[in-house]
Amino acid sequence: TQYSFKEVFGTRVVQKELFDVVAKPLVEDLIRGKNGLLFTYGVTGSGKTHTMTGSPGDGGLLPRCLDMIFNSIGPFQAKRFVFKLDDKNGVDVQCEVDALLERQKRDAMPVPKTPSGKRQIDPEFADMINVQDHCKVEEVDEDNVYSVFVSYIEIYNNYIYDLLEEAPFDPIKPKWNNCNTPVRNGDFMPPQSKILREDQNHNMYVTGCTEVEVKSTEEAFEVFWRGQKKRRIANTQLNRESSRSHSVFIIKLAQAPLDADGDNVLQEKEQITLSQLSLVDLAGSERTNRTKAEGNRLREAGNINQSLMTLRTCIEVLRENQMYGTNKMVPYRDSKLTHLFKNYFDGEGKVRMIVCVNPKAEDYEESLQVMRFAEMTQEVEVARPVDRPLCGLTPGRRFRNQAFREELSRKLEMRGGPINGETEEQSVSENFLQNFPPLPSCELLDVNDDQTLPKLIEVLEKRHKLRQMLSEEFAKNVLAFKTMLQEFDSSVVSKENYIQGKLSEKEKTIAGQKTELERLEKKIKTLEYKIEILEKTATIYEEDKRNLQQELESKSQKLQRQASDKRRLEARLQGMVAETTMKWEKECERRVAAKQLEMQNKLWVKDEKLKQLKAIVTEPKNEKPERPSRERDREKPVQRSVSPSPVPNAPPVRLRHRRSRSAGERWVDHKPPSNLPTETVMQPHVPHAITVAAASEKALAKCDKYMLTHQELASDGEIETKLIKGDVFKTRGGGQAVQFTEIETLKQESPTGRKRRSSPSNPDPPEDAADSEWTDVETRCSVAVEMRAGSALGPGYQHHAQPK
């Protein structure tokens, strides 16, 4: 048997190659706002959990997905509690002040805090998340802020449990386990089952599920590892640590755009995009008789197989709906597993399945079922595009805001003077402001003072020169600014012209597209009209088809009735033919018997005449002829068993009938048409019997006894008649059954051992006794009776009866 799949990996494939082909596109879709679902499916011990989590030194799909997510959104993550999940599968955004207050309130609470990336990583899983590939998504929206939330649930015995739930410890009330006995370990509290609900967008979610906000791969995997220790794991015959539940690790990514300034998150809930990636490790799909499970383990295996069967049924119905255009209801609610991921199968995301196969001979049958189901799932297309909300803000505002802040801080530093003793070039105006000479004292205390005025004149001249220099520099700057303005105006004009050209081209393109849309709309209307006509024609054809089918059914029923009438007529004709044939056979036998009797009478008369002639010839001449005694003549016919009566016109001997042992009951006397009357002394005679040539249900229903007459040729050439008797019973279905109880055999034999003489035996036989034994008329007549009339073969060579 051959199976075809989209991708087949060998036994030596590394985790990175598997991740690049299977899970990397799902992570890229997650960051672009699309949902994803990844299954691992197979028999117990085929490597599902290893594929999902990996091993020390070689992480699986889950740690690699987390590492790729945080490598991509690392510099764009929002601070904690900026995004806040509500209890209805939605997300709210709050300002930085509210987030800061909530962080301080959470830090002050005594409950377990969110995992921190600064503390020591658990060495138990440190090697699994040490991924050196640094894989990341290339095109990440830099104007958005992101936040990651993780949750971990399991589906056990068709119940949903939260593996991250911190069970409250009550020291007064004791804990009870499944056996109704207190739990000795006080730290363990079995989690309560959760229920599924539907949010306002018709997406399914687990009510009250713990969702933890994480900021790094280490934090996320630590949360996963904490829930992994609570999973139901029990020993079975197939695997020492066989997981008996379906585990679902859900990664939610919330993203929202920045405001127009690029500083804070836009406080609009409609602009928030929430996407999720679900990584599902299914339980083993094997028959329960191979796991040697009993009690709770057997119930677990039954629930596992039931949920996997429901998953298979949903996929098959989806495939049938897509291939044949039907609208069958998909049974999502039959299992919690399919009910939780109903939206994925309805097209709310991409679904991938990894089939793990173990080449053990013991898993042959289960592996065939797994591959057959997985091959069939490839034909189901469920993904559909996701409409993201339009932001309408300028792209690239995050980095422009950062550049503006850097430039502003640089300018402020420059205005505050040189930093760290560094000298910078100063313009003429700065020199003028800094080195402007102070005015000397203008007070004249003496008439002969000739120094104050010259000093004042010198200072004023210096100031005038500095003013001229400043005016010249200002004029130069004005001229340069005018030149820059002109260049800017020319560039703006050229850009406007370019934009106008582009706009005209776009308008032409839009006009062409509008005409194309109008043409397509007209074509759509024409096609809709044609479709309507075709639908009406199809309806008419279907009506004609139904009428023709009804007519065909009536014709076929009529033909069946005619055929049954014909069979009944043929049966009646066969019965009539058999009855007529039997009637004529009996008439022929009667005529043949009458003719044989007539011929025997004639032979007897001749025999008597020959006896009288012989007596006259053999009688001595000196003696008086004597007539044979009447007594002797009367005795001779009695001594012969088959010869006719000595009286010429005497009637034949009446046959003796043997009365049946059960003559008082109602019998069915079954004599086939080929039955011949024999000349046995004891003849069967059953009074009050229904004689039939073929057994019928009607005759059997009226009687409680059954007798079948069967004839065959014995080894000595005689006809042997067997009477097979039985009892008639009524069956449970309303018919009749015959149980045979005894067989009676009637057989005809010829008395060939006796010889008959025409005269009494004499003590002194004559010399020609031997010759007279064969020439005696009586002897010849007794032998001739056993032959068929007209036969020329001699005595004893042929029998009266015809073989069947």
C-alpha positions in Angstrom: 0.0 0.0 0.0 1.3 3.4 -1.0 0.5 6.7 0.7 1.4 10.2 -0.5 2.1 13.2 1.7 3.1 16.8 1.3 6.5 16.1 2.9 8.1 12.9 4.2 11.0 13.0 6.7 13.4 10.2 7.3 14.6 8.7 10.6 17.7 10.9 10.7 16.0 14.3 10.2 17.1 17.0 12.6 14.7 19.2 14.5 15.7 22.4 12.6 14.8 20.9 9.2 11.4 19.8 10.5 10.8 23.2 12.1 11.7 25.1 8.9 9.2 23.1 6.8 6.3 22.7 9.2 6.2 25.2 12.0 8.1 28.3 10.6 5.2 29.3 8.3 2.8 29.1 11.2 4.9 31.5 13.3 5.2 33.9 10.4 1.4 33.9 10.1 1.0 34.4 13.8 3.0 37.6 13.7 1.0 38.7 10.7 -2.2 38.3 12.7 -3.3 34.8 11.5 -4.2 31.8 13.6 -2.4 28.4 13.4 -2.9 24.9 14.7 -0.3 22.1 14.8 -1.1 18.5 15.6 1.3 15.6 16.4 -0.6 12.3 15.6 0.4 8.7 15.8 0.6 5.5 17.8 2.1 5.5 21.4 5.8 5.4 21.3 6.1 6.8 17.7 7.8 10.1 18.9 5.0 12.7 19.2 6.1 14.3 22.4 9.8 14.2 21.3 8.8 16.0 18.1 6.9 18.7 20.1 9.3 19.3 23.0 12.6 17.8 21.8 15.4 16.5 24.0 18.3 18.1 25.9 20.7 19.7 23.4 18.1 19.6 20.5 14.9 21.5 21.2 11.7 20.5 19.5 9.0 22.5 17.7 7.7 24.3 20.8 10.9 25.9 22.1 11.9 26.8 18.5 8.5 28.5 17.9 8.9 30.5 21.1 12.5 31.5 20.2 11.5 32.7 16.7 8.6 34.7 18.2 10.8 36.6 20.7 13.6 37.0 18.2 11.2 38.8 15.9 9.3 41.0 18.3 12.1 41.5 20.9 12.7 45.3 20.5 9.0 46.0 19.9 7.5 44.4 23.0 5.2 46.4 25.2 5.7 46.7 28.9 3.9 44.3 31.2 0.1 44.9 31.7 -0.1 47.4 28.8 -2.2 44.6 27.2 -4.7 43.1 29.5 -6.7 39.9 28.7 -10.3 39.9 29.8 -12.4 36.8 30.7 -14.3 36.7 27.4 -11.4 35.8 25.1 -10.7 39.5 24.3 -7.9 41.9 25.0 -7.9 45.5 26.3 -5.1 48.2 26.1 -4.3 50.6 28.9 -2.0 53.6 29.2 1.5 53.5 30.7 0.3 55.0 34.0 -2.4 52.3 34.6 0.1 49.6 33.6 2.7 51.0 36.0 0.1 51.0 38.9 -0.9 47.4 38.1 2.7 46.3 38.0 3.2 47.8 41.5 0.0 46.2 42.8 1.1 42.8 41.4 4.5 43.1 42.9 3.0 43.7 46.3 0.7 40.7 46.1 1.8 37.4 47.9 0.6 35.2 45.0 3.3 33.7 42.7 4.6 36.3 40.4 5.1 36.2 36.7 8.3 34.4 35.9 11.2 36.8 35.6 13.9 36.4 32.9 16.7 37.6 35.3 16.5 34.6 37.6 18.3 31.3 37.2 17.0 29.0 34.4 16.0 25.5 35.5 18.8 23.2 34.4 16.2 20.5 33.7 15.2 22.2 30.5 18.0 24.7 29.9 19.5 22.7 27.1 16.1 22.4 25.3 15.7 26.1 24.8 19.3 26.9 24.0 18.6 27.3 20.3 21.6 28.8 18.4 19.8 29.4 15.1 18.4 32.9 16.0 15.6 32.4 13.5 13.3 35.5 13.1 10.6 36.8 10.8 11.9 39.3 8.3 9.0 41.6 7.7 7.7 42.7 11.2 5.6 45.8 11.5 7.9 48.2 13.4 5.1 50.6 14.2 3.3 48.1 16.4 3.9 46.9 20.0 3.5 43.3 20.9 2.8 41.1 23.9 2.8 37.3 24.3 0.4 35.3 26.5 0.7 31.5 27.0 -1.7 29.0 28.5 -1.5 25.2 28.9 -4.5 22.9 29.1 -5.1 19.1 28.8 -8.1 17.1 27.7 -8.4 14.0 29.8 -11.4 11.6 29.7 -13.2 14.3 27.6 -12.8 16.9 30.4 -10.6 20.0 30.1 -8.1 20.9 32.9 -5.9 23.9 33.4 -2.4 22.8 34.0 -1.2 26.3 35.1 -3.9 26.7 37.7 -2.6 27.2 41.2 -5.0 25.1 43.4 -5.9 26.9 46.7 -4.7 25.1 49.8 -7.3 24.6 52.5 -5.7 23.1 55.6 -9.1 22.4 57.3 -10.9 20.5 54.5 -9.0 17.3 53.5 -8.3 16.5 49.9 -10.0 13.4 48.3 -8.8 11.4 45.4 -10.7 9.1 43.0 -10.9 6.2 45.5 -12.8 8.4 48.0 -9.8 8.4 50.4 -7.9 11.4 51.7 -4.8 12.5 49.9 -1.7 12.2 52.1 0.3 14.7 50.2 -1.3 18.0 51.2 0.4 20.0 48.4 -1.5 18.1 45.7 -5.0 19.3 44.7 -6.6 17.9 41.6 -7.7 20.7 39.2 -11.3 21.4 38.5 -12.6 20.8 34.9 -13.2 23.8 32.7 -16.0 24.5 30.3 -15.9 25.7 26.7 -17.7 28.9 25.6 -18.1 31.0 22.5 -17.1 34.7 22.4 -18.7 37.5 20.5 -16.7 36.6 17.4 -17.9 33.0 17.5 -14.5 31.7 18.6 -14.3 28.9 21.2 -12.2 29.4 24.3 -11.8 27.8 27.8 -13.5 29.7 30.5 -11.3 30.7 33.5 -8.1 29.4 31.9 -4.8 30.8 33.4 -3.0 33.0 30.8 0.5 34.2 31.7 2.2 37.2 30.0 5.8 36.3 29.1 8.6 38.4 27.8 11.3 35.8 26.8 11.7 32.2 25.6 13.0 31.2 29.0 9.9 32.5 30.8 7.5 30.9 28.3 9.2 27.5 28.5 9.3 27.6 32.2 5.6 28.1 32.3 5.2 25.1 29.9 7.5 22.9 32.0 5.5 23.7 35.1 2.3 22.5 33.5 4.1 19.5 31.9 4.7 18.1 35.3 1.0 18.0 36.0 0.1 16.0 32.9 -1.6 12.6 33.2 1.1 10.0 32.5 0.5 6.3 33.2 2.3 3.2 32.4 0.8 1.0 29.6 2.0 -2.1 27.9 3.2 -0.1 24.9 5.1 2.7 26.6 6.5 3.1 30.1 5.6 6.8 30.2 2.6 7.0 28.0 0.6 10.2 28.1 -3.0 9.5 28.5 -4.3 13.0 27.6 -4.2 15.5 24.8 -2.1 18.5 25.8 -2.7 21.9 24.2 -0.2 24.7 24.5 -1.7 28.0 23.3 0.5 31.0 22.4 -1.5 34.3 22.0 0.1 37.3 20.4 -1.6 40.7 21.0 -0.4 43.7 18.8 -1.6 47.3 18.5 -0.2 50.3 16.6 1.5 53.3 18.1 -0.2 56.7 18.0 0.6 59.4 15.5 3.6 60.7 17.5 5.1 57.2 17.8 5.3 57.4 21.6 2.5 55.5 23.2 0.1 52.7 22.2 -3.0 53.8 20.4 -5.9 53.6 22.9 -8.4 52.0 20.5 -9.7 48.5 21.1 -10.7 48.1 17.5 -7.1 48.4 16.4 -5.9 45.5 18.5 -5.1 42.3 16.7 -5.2 39.0 18.6 -3.8 35.9 17.0 -3.0 32.5 18.5 -0.9 29.4 17.7 -2.0 26.1 19.3 0.5 23.3 19.6 -1.4 20.0 20.3 0.3 16.8 21.4 -2.4 14.1 20.9 -2.5 10.9 23.0 -1.6 7.6 21.4 -4.1 6.1 19.0 -3.9 2.3 19.5 -6.3 -0.5 20.2 -7.1 -1.2 23.8 -6.4 -4.9 23.6 -2.7 -4.1 22.9 -2.2 -1.8 25.8 -3.4 -4.5 28.3 -5.3 -1.7 30.1 -7.8 -2.4 32.8 -10.1 -0.2 35.0 -9.2 3.5 34.7 -6.6 2.9 32.0 -9.2 1.1 29.9 -11.6 4.0 30.3 -8.9 6.5 29.4 -8.0 4.5 26.2 -11.7 4.4 25.2 -12.1 8.2 25.6 -8.8 8.8 23.7 -10.0 6.6 20.8 -13.4 8.3 20.9 -12.0 11.8 20.6 -9.6 10.8 17.8 -12.5 9.1 16.0 -14.5 12.3 16.3 -11.6 14.2 14.9 -11.5 11.8 11.9 -15.2 12.1 11.4 -15.1 15.9 11.3 -12.3 15.8 8.8 -14.2 13.3 6.6 -17.4 15.4 6.7 -15.5 18.6 5.8 -13.8 16.8 2.9 -17.1 15.5 1.7 -18.7 18.9 1.9 -15.9 20.5 -0.1 -15.6 17.8 -2.7 -19.3 17.2 -3.4 -20.8 20.5 -2.4 -23.0 19.1 0.3 -23.9 20.9 3.5 -23.7 18.1 6.2 -23.4 19.2 9.8 -19.9 18.6 11.2 -20.1 16.8 14.6 -17.8 19.2 16.5 -19.6 18.9 19.8 -19.1 15.1 20.0 -15.7 15.7 21.6 -14.0 18.5 23.5 -11.0 18.3 21.3 -12.9 19.1 18.1 -15.2 21.5 19.8 -12.3 23.6 21.0 -10.8 23.9 17.5 -14.1 24.3 15.6 -13.0 27.7 14.3 -9.8 26.3 12.7 -11.8 23.7 10.7 -14.3 26.5 9.7 -11.4 28.4 8.1 -10.2 30.7 10.9 -6.6 29.6 10.4 -4.1 27.2 9.0 -4.0 23.6 10.2 -0.9 21.4 10.0 -0.5 17.8 11.1 2.7 15.8 11.8 2.2 12.1 11.5 4.7 10.0 13.6 5.1 6.4 12.5 7.1 3.7 14.3 8.2 0.9 11.9 7.6 -1.8 14.5 5.8 -4.9 13.3 3.4 -4.8 16.3 2.2 -1.3 15.2 1.5 -2.3 11.6 -2.3 -2.2 11.7 -2.5 1.0 13.7 0.1 2.7 11.5 -1.9 1.9 8.4 -5.0 3.5 10.0 -3.0 6.6 11.0 -1.5 7.1 7.5 -4.8 6.5 5.8 -6.4 9.1 7.9 -3.5 11.6 7.5 -3.5 11.2 3.8 -7.2 11.9 3.6 -6.8 15.1 5.7 -4.6 16.6 3.0 -7.6 17.0 0.7 -9.3 19.5 3.1 -8.7 23.2 2.5 -9.9 25.3 5.5 -7.7 28.5 5.5 -9.3 31.8 4.5 -7.9 35.3 4.5 -8.0 37.5 7.6 -9.0 41.1 7.4 -6.7 43.3 9.5 -8.0 46.7 10.7 -6.7 49.7 8.8 -4.6 52.0 11.0 -4.4 55.0 8.7 -1.2 56.4 10.4 2.1 57.2 8.9 4.4 54.2 8.6 7.8 54.4 10.1 6.8 56.8 12.9 8.5 54.8 15.6 12.1 55.3 14.2 11.4 58.9 13.1 10.3 59.8 16.6 13.4 58.2 18.0 15.6 60.2 15.5 13.7 63.4 16.4 14.4 62.8 20.1 18.1 62.2 19.5 18.4 65.3 17.5 16.5 67.4 20.1 18.8 66.2 22.9 21.8 66.9 20.7 20.6 70.5 20.1 20.0 71.0 23.8 23.5 69.8 24.6 24.9 72.2 22.1 23.1 75.2 23.5 24.3 74.4 27.0 27.9 74.9 25.9 30.8 72.6 25.1 30.7 69.3 26.8 33.8 67.9 28.5 36.0 70.9 27.5 35.5 70.3 23.8 35.6 73.5 21.6 33.2 73.9 18.7 33.2 76.3 15.8 31.1 79.4 16.5 29.4 81.6 14.0 29.9 85.4 13.7 26.7 86.1 15.6 27.7 84.0 18.5 31.1 85.7 18.6 29.3 89.0 18.5 27.1 88.1 21.4 29.9 86.7 23.5 32.7 89.2 22.6 30.7 92.4 22.4 32.9 95.1 24.1 31.4 96.7 27.2 30.8 100.4 27.1 33.3 102.4 29.3 32.2 105.0 31.8 30.8 108.1 30.0 31.0 110.4 33.1 33.3 113.5 32.6 34.8 114.6 35.9 37.3 116.9 34.6 37.3 119.5 31.7 40.8 118.4 30.8 39.8 114.7 30.6 40.9 113.6 27.1 40.8 109.8 27.6 37.1 109.1 28.3 35.8 110.3 25.0 38.4 108.6 22.8 37.8 105.4 24.6 34.1 105.7 24.1 34.6 106.6 20.4 36.8 103.5 20.0 34.3 101.2 21.7 31.5 102.6 19.5 33.5 102.2 16.4 34.2 98.5 17.4 30.5 98.0 18.0 29.7 99.6 14.6 32.2 97.3 12.8 30.7 94.3 14.6 27.2 95.4 13.6 28.3 95.7 10.0 29.8 92.3 10.1 26.6 90.9 11.6 24.5 92.7 9.0 26.6 91.2 6.2 26.4 87.7 7.7 22.6 88.2 8.1 22.3 89.2 4.5 24.4 86.3 3.4 22.2 84.0 5.4 19.1 85.6 4.0 20.4 85.1 0.5 21.3 81.5 1.2 17.9 80.9 2.8 16.2 82.4 -0.3 18.3 80.1 -2.5 17.3 77.2 -0.4 13.6 78.2 -0.5 13.8 78.5 -4.3 15.4 75.1 -4.6 12.8 73.7 -2.2 10.0 75.3 -4.2 11.4 73.9 -7.4 11.7 70.5 -5.9 8.2 70.7 -4.5 6.9 71.7 -7.9 8.7 68.9 -9.6 7.4 66.5 -7.0 3.9 67.9 -7.4 4.2 67.4 -11.2 5.5 63.9 -10.6 2.7 63.2 -8.2 0.2 64.7 -10.6 1.5 62.4 -13.4 1.3 59.5 -11.1 -2.2 60.5 -10.0 -3.3 60.8 -13.6 -1.8 57.4 -14.3 -3.6 56.0 -11.2 -6.8 57.7 -12.3 -6.4 56.1 -15.7 -5.8 52.8 -14.1 -8.8 53.2 -11.8 -10.9 54.2 -14.8 -9.8 51.2 -16.6 -10.4 49.0 -13.6 -13.9 50.6 -13.3 -14.7 49.8 -16.9 -13.3 46.3 -16.3 -15.5 46.0 -13.2 -18.5 47.2 -15.1 -17.8 44.6 -17.8 -17.3 41.9 -15.2 -20.5 43.0 -13.5 -22.4 42.7 -16.8 -20.8 39.4 -17.4 -21.7 38.3 -13.9 -25.3 39.3 -14.5 -25.3 37.4 -17.8 -23.8 34.4 -16.1 -26.3 34.7 -13.3 -29.1 34.8 -15.8 -27.6 31.7 -17.6 -27.2 30.0 -14.2 -30.9 30.7 -13.5 -31.9 29.4 -16.8 -29.7 26.3 -16.3 -31.2 25.8 -12.8 -34.7 26.0 -14.2 -33.7 23.5 -17.0 -32.1 21.3 -14.4 -35.3 21.4 -12.3 -37.4 20.5 -15.4 -34.9 17.7 -16.2 -35.0 16.4 -12.6 -38.8 16.5 -12.7 -38.8 14.5 -15.9 -36.2 12.2 -14.4 -38.4 11.6 -11.4 -41.4 11.0 -13.6 -39.4 8.6 -15.8 -38.1 6.8 -12.7 -41.6 6.4 -11.4 -42.8 5.2 -14.8 -39.8 2.8 -14.9 -40.6 1.5 -11.5 -44.2 0.9 -12.4 -43.2 -0.8 -15.6 -40.7 -3.0 -13.7 -43.4 -3.9 -11.2 -45.7 -4.7 -14.0 -43.1 -6.9 -15.6 -42.4 -8.6 -12.3 -46.1 -9.3 -11.9 -46.3 -10.7 -15.4 -43.2 -12.8 -14.8 -44.7 -14.2 -11.6 -48.0 -14.9 -13.4 -46.0 -16.6 -16.1 -44.2 -18.7 -13.6 -47.4 -19.7 -11.9 -49.0 -20.6 -15.3 -45.9 -22.7 -16.2 -46.2 -24.4 -12.8 -49.9 -25.2 -13.5 -49.1 -26.4 -17.0 -46.3 -28.6 -15.7 -48.7 -30.0 -13.1 -51.4 -30.6 -15.7 -48.9 -32.2 -18.1 -47.6 -34.4 -15.3 -51.1 -35.3 -14.3 -52.1 -36.1 -17.9 -49.0 -38.1 -18.4 -49.6 -40.1 -15.2 -53.2 -40.7 -16.3 -52.3 -42.0 -19.7 -49.5 -44.1 -18.3 -51.9 -45.7 -15.9 -54.4 -46.3 -18.8 -51.7 -47.8 -20.9 -50.6 -50.1 -18.1 -54.2 -51.1 -17.5 -54.7 -52.0 -21.2 -51.3 -53.9 -21.3 -52.4 -55.8 -18.2 -55.8 -56.6 -19.8 -54.1 -57.7 -23.0 -51.6 -59.9 -21.0 -54.5 -61.5 -19.1 -56.3 -62.2 -22.4 -53.2 -63.8 -23.8 -52.7 -65.9 -20.7 -56.2 -67.2 -20.9 -55.7 -68.2 -24.5 -52.5 -70.0 -23.5 -54.3 -71.8 -20.8 -57.0 -73.0 -23.2 -54.3 -74.3 -25.5 -52.5 -75.9 -22.6 -55.7 -77.8 -21.6 -56.2 -79.0 -25.1 -52.5 -80.2 -25.3 -52.9 -82.0 -22.0 -56.0 -83.9 -23.2 -54.2 -84.7 -26.4 -51.2 -86.0 -24.5 -53.4 -88.1 -22.2 -55.0 -89.7 -25.3 -51.7 -90.4 -27.0 -49.9 -91.8 -23.9 -52.8 -93.8 -22.7 -52.6 -97.6 -23.3 -54.9 -98.8 -26.0 -56.3 -101.7 -24.0 -57.3 -99.4 -21.2 -60.2 -97.1 -21.2 -59.3 -93.6 -21.4 -59.9 -91.6 -18.2 -60.4 -88.0 -17.9 -58.3 -86.2 -15.4 -59.8 -85.4 -12.1 -61.4 -82.0 -11.6 -59.8 -81.8 -8.2 -56.3 -82.1 -9.7 -57.1 -79.4 -12.3 -58.3 -77.1 -9.6 -55.2 -77.6 -7.6 -52.7 -76.9 -10.3 -53.5 -73.3 -10.9 -53.2 -72.8 -7.1 -49.7 -74.2 -7.1 -48.4 -71.6 -9.6 -47.6 -68.2 -8.2 -47.6 -66.1 -11.3 -49.7 -68.1 -13.8 -53.2 -67.0 -14.5 -56.4 -68.6 -13.1 -57.5 -71.9 -14.8 -60.9 -70.4 -15.4 -60.8 -68.8 -18.8 -62.9 -65.7 -18.0 -62.1 -65.5 -14.2 -61.2 -62.0 -12.8 -57.6 -61.3 -11.7 -56.5 -62.0 -8.1 -57.3 -59.0 -5.8 -54.2 -57.5 -4.4 -53.8 -57.3 -0.6 -53.3 -53.8 0.8 -51.1 -53.2 3.8 -52.7 -50.7 6.2 -50.2 -48.0 7.4 -49.3 -47.9 11.1 -50.7 -44.3 11.4 -53.8 -44.7 9.3 -55.8 -42.5 11.7 -53.7 -39.4 11.0 -53.7 -37.0 8.0 -51.0 -37.9 5.5 -49.5 -36.5 2.4 -48.9 -39.3 -0.2 -46.1 -38.0 -2.4 -45.9 -40.1 -5.6 -43.7 -38.7 -8.3 -45.0 -38.9 -11.9 -42.4 -41.5 -12.8 -43.8 -44.0 -10.2 -44.8 -47.4 -11.7 -47.3 -49.8 -10.1 -45.7 -53.1 -9.0 -47.1 -56.5 -8.4 -46.0 -57.0 -4.9 -48.5 -58.8 -2.6 -48.4 -56.0 0.1 -49.4 -52.7 -1.4 -49.3 -49.4 0.6 -52.7 -48.0 1.4 -53.2 -44.9 3.4 -56.8 -43.7 3.8 -57.7 -40.0 4.1 -54.5 -39.0 2.4 -53.7 -36.2 0.0 -52.0 -37.6 -3.1 -49.6 -35.2 -4.8 -47.1 -35.5 -7.6 -44.9 -32.8 -6.2 -44.6 -31.6 -2.6 -46.5 -28.3 -2.0 -46.7 -26.0 0.9 -50.5 -26.0 0.8 -50.7 -29.8 1.1 -48.1 -29.9 4.0 -50.0 -27.2 5.9 -53.1 -29.5 6.1 -51.3 -32.7 7.2 -49.1 -33.8 10.0 -47.5 -36.9 8.3 -45.6 -37.2 5.1 -44.8 -40.3 2.9 -42.6 -40.3 -0.2 -42.7 -43.3 -2.6 -39.3 -43.9 -4.2 -38.4 -46.6 -6.8 -35.1 -47.9 -8.0 -33.7 -50.9 -9.8 -32.2 -53.5 -7.4 -29.1 -55.6 -8.1 -31.2 -58.6 -9.2 -33.1 -56.6 -11.9 -36.3 -56.3 -9.8 -38.0 -53.0 -8.9 -37.5 -52.0 -5.3 -40.0 -49.6 -3.8 -39.1 -47.6 -0.7 -41.7 -45.7 1.4 -39.9 -42.9 3.3 -42.1 -41.6 6.1 -41.8 -38.5 8.3 -43.5 -35.9 10.6 -44.5 -32.4 9.4 -43.5 -29.6 11.8 -44.3 -25.9 11.6 -41.3 -23.6 11.5 -40.8 -20.3 13.3 -41.0 -18.4 10.0 -44.5 -19.8 9.3 -43.5 -22.6 6.9 -43.4 -26.3 7.2 -40.5 -28.7 7.7 -40.4 -32.5 7.4 -38.4 -34.8 9.7 -38.0 -38.3 8.3 -38.5 -41.1 10.9 -38.6 -44.5 9.0 -38.2 -46.3 5.7 -40.2 -49.3 4.5 -38.9 -51.4 1.6 -41.2 -53.4 -0.8 -39.5 -55.7 -3.3 -40.9 -58.2 -6.0 -39.3 -61.6 -6.3 -39.9 -64.5 -8.7 -40.3 -68.1 -7.2 -37.7 -69.6 -9.5 -36.8 -72.4 -7.1 -40.1 -74.3 -7.5 -41.1 -76.5 -10.5 -44.7 -77.3 -11.4 -45.8 -80.5 -13.0 -48.9 -81.2 -15.1 -49.6 -84.5 -13.3 -48.9 -85.9 -9.9 -45.4 -87.4 -9.3 -45.1 -91.1 -10.0 -42.8 -93.4 -8.0 -41.4 -94.7 -11.2 -40.6 -91.8 -13.5 -40.5 -92.6 -17.2 -37.2 -92.7 -19.1 -37.7 -89.4 -20.8 -38.2 -87.6 -17.5 -35.5 -85.1 -18.1 -36.8 -84.2 -21.5 -40.4 -84.1 -20.2 -39.3 -81.6 -17.6 -38.6 -79.0 -20.3 -41.3 -80.1 -22.8 -44.0 -80.2 -20.2 -46.6 -77.5 -21.1 -47.1 -76.5 -17.5 -43.4 -75.9 -16.9 -43.1 -73.8 -20.1 -46.2 -71.8 -19.2 -44.9 -71.0 -15.6 -41.6 -69.7 -17.1 -43.3 -67.8 -19.9 -45.5 -65.9 -17.4 -42.3 -64.3 -15.9 -41.4 -63.0 -19.4 -42.7 -60.0 -21.1 -45.2 -60.7 -23.8 -43.6 -60.8 -27.2 -40.0 -61.2 -25.9 -37.7 -63.5 -27.9 -34.8 -63.6 -25.4 -35.9 -66.6 -23.5 -36.8 -67.1 -19.8 -35.3 -65.0 -17.0 -33.6 -62.3 -19.3 -36.1 -59.5 -19.0 -38.4 -58.2 -16.3 -41.9 -56.8 -16.5 -41.0 -53.4 -15.1 -39.2 -50.7 -17.0 -36.2 -49.2 -15.3 -36.5 -45.5 -14.4 
